[in-house]
Amino acid sequence: MNADPVLLQMKYSRIVALLAKRKNISMLEALTIFYHSQLYQLISEGISDMHCMSDEYLVQELMME
């Protein structure tokens, strides 16, 4: 299932902001980590409906990568 592109962009921004806060890093660093992650690839390709998971859960997954 593919999500609406605008909603995905909003999801990405929330994930990046939360990651930056959790790791106490800049938004740019968090953005770099996110866009180079396997999680981003899964969400952007619509695999396993990862976009339906909560932001908190996705940030935890991202931090475990």
GICORGI-V109628 format. One record per backbone hydrogen bond with DSSP energy under -1.0 kcal/mol. CO is the residue of the C=O (numbers start at 1). NH is the residue of the N-H. E is the energy in kcal/mol with one decimal. If there is no record, write none. Layout:
{{CO NH E} {CO NH E}}
//
This chain:
{{4 8 -2.3} {5 9 -2.1} {6 10 -1.9} {7 11 -2.2} {8 12 -3.0} {9 13 -2.1} {10 14 -1.9} {11 15 -2.4} {12 16 -2.7} {13 17 -2.3} {14 18 -2.3} {15 19 -2.6} {16 20 -2.5} {17 21 -2.0} {18 22 -2.7} {19 23 -2.6} {20 25 -1.9} {26 30 -2.3} {27 31 -2.7} {28 32 -2.3} {29 33 -2.4} {30 34 -2.7} {31 35 -2.8} {32 36 -1.1} {34 37 -1.7} {37 41 -1.3} {38 42 -2.4} {39 43 -2.5} {40 44 -2.9} {41 45 -1.7} {42 47 -2.2} {43 46 -1.2} {47 50 -1.5} {49 52 -2.1} {50 53 -1.7} {54 58 -2.3} {55 59 -2.4} {56 60 -2.1} {57 61 -2.4} {58 62 -2.4} {59 63 -2.4} {60 64 -1.3}}
//
